[in-house]
Amino acid sequence: MKNIIITGATGMVGAIVLKHCLESNEIDKITSFVREPTGIKHPKLNEIIVKNFLDYSDHLNEFQNVRAVYFCIGVYTGAVPDTKFKEITVDYTCKFADALKHKTIQS
């Protein structure tokens, strides 16, 4: 069984990754962390609405038995103030990696 996680599936890159993963016969389960629902219903899609991408403590169980991760959260330079840009591109990534590392150590 191949389980994966995708973040940012409502964005430009994440939506393409999600589409390909849904079409793949090699993937059995997709856990997608998103801010807003994609509106996509599929038997192998488990969509989780995340209000705070700096805190995955309520979702650590979703990191179990994961074979691959596609981290697709991002923002264009200049689209948000510099502090928000750093939060999205650096802090979100680090917190996700911490959650992934924590769960890997615990498993």
TAZI-V867714 format. One record per run of one state. SS is the DSSP state (H for helix, E for strand, - for the rest). FROM is the first residue (numbers start at 1). LEN is the number of residues. If there is no record, write none. Layout:
# TAZI-V867714
SS | FROM | LEN
SS | FROM | LEN
This chain:
# TAZI-V867714
- | 1 | 2
E | 3 | 5
- | 8 | 4
H | 12 | 12
- | 24 | 5
E | 29 | 6
- | 35 | 10
E | 45 | 5
- | 50 | 7
H | 57 | 7
- | 64 | 4
E | 68 | 4
- | 72 | 10
H | 82 | 25
- | 107 | 1
